[in-house]
Amino acid sequence: MAEQFPNRQWGSRTNSLSRAANKFAATKPGSWLIRTITPLDRALLERTDAKYTVLGPIGAPVILLTTTGRKSGQPRTQPLLYVHDGDTLYVIGSNFGQARHPAWTANLLATPSATVAIAGERIPVQATPIPAAEKDAVFARFVEVTGAYDAYRSRTTRDLRIFALTRA
């Protein structure tokens, strides 16, 4: 059995603040606000090796994913919500329901080796796209984290890319 990923989540996804934030995140203004605060969140996550996140008080499980830019070859780091499954982390390229896939998903398709920062650790990972037959089950787990994912999927016609991350 592969080594488990650390699991550190603070805050609560069931308190009234979290419920209100999740409803707001499903709206277009909510998506805009989250995209706007992403640089601040990235800075906090980088300084703490993903121990703390701006979204922490609402219980949002966030990692930092560092990929290799497919065009530049440079490291590209993005904070992402994830689903924890012991020795596997799942990430989804929802891009808040925008028309284009987020760049980090194309980076993973080109170079599946990456690094995650989670709970104060930086861990090399290998990314594997989730097969179509398994996508609905994994997507449902993201909806459990926040119902905003249903809204994101309904805003776009593209197939959302989902990846499994395992220790390299």
C-alpha positions in Angstrom: 0.0 0.0 0.0 1.3 3.5 -0.9 2.0 6.0 1.8 -0.9 8.1 2.8 -1.0 11.9 2.1 -1.2 14.1 5.1 -4.7 15.4 5.8 -4.9 18.8 7.5 -8.1 20.8 7.3 -9.1 23.6 9.6 -12.4 25.2 9.9 -15.7 23.5 9.2 -17.6 22.8 6.0 -20.8 22.6 8.0 -20.9 25.9 9.9 -23.2 28.7 8.7 -20.3 30.8 7.3 -19.2 27.8 5.2 -22.7 27.1 3.9 -23.1 30.7 2.9 -19.6 30.8 1.3 -20.4 27.7 -0.8 -23.6 29.1 -2.1 -21.9 32.4 -3.0 -19.0 30.5 -4.7 -21.5 28.9 -7.1 -22.5 32.4 -8.4 -20.6 34.3 -11.1 -19.7 37.1 -8.7 -18.5 34.5 -6.2 -16.4 32.8 -8.8 -15.0 36.2 -9.7 -14.1 36.9 -6.1 -12.3 33.6 -5.6 -10.3 34.1 -8.8 -9.4 37.6 -7.6 -8.2 36.4 -4.2 -6.2 33.5 -5.7 -2.9 35.4 -5.7 -3.3 36.3 -2.0 -4.2 32.6 -1.2 -1.2 31.4 -3.3 1.1 33.6 -1.3 -0.2 32.4 2.1 -0.1 28.8 0.9 3.5 29.1 -0.3 4.7 30.7 2.9 3.1 27.9 5.0 3.7 24.9 2.7 -0.1 24.7 2.4 -0.8 24.6 6.1 -3.0 27.7 5.9 -5.3 29.1 3.2 -7.5 32.1 2.9 -10.4 29.6 2.6 -9.4 27.7 5.7 -12.0 29.1 8.1 -14.7 27.6 5.9 -13.1 24.2 5.8 -12.0 24.3 2.2 -9.4 21.6 1.5 -6.7 23.4 -0.5 -3.3 22.3 -1.9 -0.7 24.0 -3.9 0.0 22.1 -7.2 3.2 22.9 -9.0 3.4 21.8 -12.6 5.9 22.3 -15.4 4.7 24.9 -17.9 4.2 23.0 -21.2 5.5 26.0 -23.3 7.9 27.7 -20.9 9.3 24.7 -19.0 9.0 26.9 -15.9 7.3 25.9 -12.6 3.7 27.0 -12.4 1.9 26.9 -9.1 -1.8 27.0 -8.5 -3.9 26.6 -5.3 -6.6 24.0 -5.9 -9.4 22.4 -3.9 -8.9 18.6 -3.7 -10.6 15.4 -2.6 -8.4 13.4 -0.2 -8.5 9.6 -0.6 -5.7 8.4 1.6 -2.9 7.6 -0.9 -4.6 9.6 -3.7 -5.5 13.2 -4.1 -8.0 14.2 -6.8 -8.0 17.6 -8.5 -10.5 19.0 -11.0 -10.0 21.5 -13.8 -13.3 23.3 -13.4 -11.9 26.8 -14.0 -15.1 28.1 -12.4 -17.1 27.0 -15.4 -15.2 29.1 -17.9 -15.0 28.1 -21.5 -11.3 27.1 -21.5 -9.5 24.4 -19.5 -7.2 25.8 -16.9 -3.5 25.8 -18.0 -2.4 23.6 -15.2 -4.4 20.7 -16.7 -2.6 21.0 -20.1 0.6 21.1 -18.2 -0.2 17.8 -16.4 -1.2 16.2 -19.7 2.2 17.2 -21.2 4.3 16.4 -18.1 2.5 14.3 -15.4 5.2 14.8 -12.8 4.4 17.6 -10.4 4.6 18.6 -6.7 2.0 19.2 -4.1 2.3 21.2 -1.0 -0.1 19.9 1.7 -0.2 20.2 5.4 3.3 21.6 5.6 4.9 19.1 3.3 6.0 19.2 -0.3 5.5 15.9 -2.0 6.5 14.8 -5.6 3.4 13.3 -7.4 2.5 11.7 -10.6 -0.8 12.8 -12.3 -3.1 10.4 -14.1 -6.3 11.5 -15.9 -9.4 9.9 -14.5 -11.0 7.6 -17.2 -14.5 8.7 -18.4 -16.1 5.7 -16.7 -14.9 6.9 -13.3 -15.5 10.6 -13.6 -19.0 10.8 -12.3 -18.1 9.1 -9.1 -15.1 11.3 -8.5 -17.1 14.4 -9.5 -19.8 13.6 -7.0 -17.1 13.7 -4.3 -16.1 17.3 -5.4 -19.8 18.3 -5.1 -19.7 17.0 -1.5 -16.8 19.4 -0.8 -18.8 22.3 -2.4 -22.0 22.3 -4.5 -20.4 25.1 -6.5 -18.9 22.4 -8.7 -22.4 21.6 -10.1 -22.7 25.3 -11.1 -19.3 25.3 -12.7 -20.1 22.2 -14.7 -23.4 23.7 -15.9 -21.7 26.9 -17.1 -19.5 25.1 -19.7 -19.9 22.6 -22.5 -16.3 21.2 -22.0 -15.6 18.0 -20.3 -13.9 18.8 -17.0 -10.5 17.2 -16.6 -10.0 15.3 -13.4 -6.7 13.9 -12.3 -5.6 11.4 -9.6 -2.3 12.4 -7.9 -0.2 9.7 -6.3 3.2 9.9 -4.8 6.0 9.6 -7.3 
